[in-house]
Amino acid sequence: MKKIIILAGLLIAGAALPVGMKAQSSGATPGQAETKTCIGRANKGKLQAYVMLLRLRWDLYAKWKETGKWQADAESDKALEAHSEYWGKQLKAGRAILAGGMNGDYWDNVALIIFEAASVEEAESLAKNDPAVKAYAFQAQVRPFDVFWLTNKFQPGAEACAESKTLPAK
């Protein structure tokens, strides 16, 4: 009975793996099973998402750029901390996909967040409810953004497909 439960669990787990993650078997010798956990696509199809482009309010950016150090501003600092918490909650709720800021001389005042929403209205609402946008620490624009694929390379055990592992059969 215990073996049946374990086998059923393995079958369910294998069916739940994202595209590109299922173990593949090829001409291994009898008594051995060859499995690969390939880096590939984590999503099954295109995701209808939105991108929120953010720019730091000009006066805050100018002070930072002039000195190379963030100038403390109690109201903006509080709003930026709440912004991080807000998008952390969106991540845990399964809406947020990616967030980051640009580096370099030309892009150091631009950040973006890619997230899922059911409609343009919901996407706009998520952006408008961002505490840093509400406090005018950030200026934000929301645009539709199609996500064609996400990598699964951060999933434990994922590796390049160039090499395969040969495991003894059980």
C-alpha angles and dihedrals in degrees: 000000000000091000091052092052091049091047092049089049091051092049092050092047091049092051090051096054115111120252110285094025103083117111112257125211126205137168098318117161117263111281092031131085120203114213132180129188098200128199106242144110119345098188123066095218146354115311119220101224142153133232120217113203113204132196125184113242108272099243091050091047093047093053091048094045093047095054102024088231131093110255110221113246111173097207095045093042090054091048093048091050090050088048090059091048092047094053091042086060090048089052092051090047089056097247103104117076105172139355133183149131131244121251129209142052096298103038107035094116099052129087132167141201123198114203143158124248133166094236144359088261092055091046091051090048092052090051095046091050093055103116093224091052091047090051091047092239087122131035110214138197123187123206134171111262126188114214106204096181143354123206120245091202092114093058110107111264097018115137140158113290095229091095127042130199121230111212127188113252117246 
